[in-house]
């Protein structure tokens, strides 16, 4: 539900005054009735006075709009408030029906434009890669042996290998070694195969654009599945 600017809690009388321009017929008894019906639940002071937050006021406004503009009965309003409490958002304008929000972009997933853009012509020796990632040369060699790092024909490593090495270095701090990471290479190669299959015979700029879009969706799916798995694991624990 839309959030108002943070402010001090309001009394029921102040709530009525804040809503009266939009709803001339609103009254203290009306707000108390909505509370009795469980549609709004203000906090109480130690002496029993109601305290309405900005969210509480927006909730009352939603109920009043639904009754005035759409003639919704309390049961329908209650169901829609439950949907809002579960994270859905009200529609725009006169459409108050809750709908799933658009998920925020995942900062961990590059956009299609970033994927399509040409990588810098960075070329690093194994020793430079080790220094840049904070790894020993032996660990870099181990990553190459397990297929995580793929030097070019000239034996040099590009920017992608630098990103892999730095991620592997971070995981190493948790006891995750190169041999444990082989499954990531296997999964990545399969995703690359899916991208190539989806792009098909497209070539040039058109092919690059489609490849970037499909790769972005694959990475988004992968990140969403990992996040969902961690969330479900937390619920089980």
Secondary structure, DSSP 8 states (H G I E B T S, - for coil): ---------B-HHHHHHHHTTT-TT--HHHHHHHHHTTS---EE-TT--EEB-HHHHHHHHHHHHHHHHH---HHHHHHHHHHHHTT-B--STT----B-------TTS--HHHHHS------B-HHHHHHHHT--HHHHHHHHHTTS----TTS-B-HHHHHHHHHHHHHHTTT--GGGGHHHHHHHHHHHHHHHHHHTT--HHHHHHHHHHHHHHHHHHHHHHHHHHHHHHHHH-
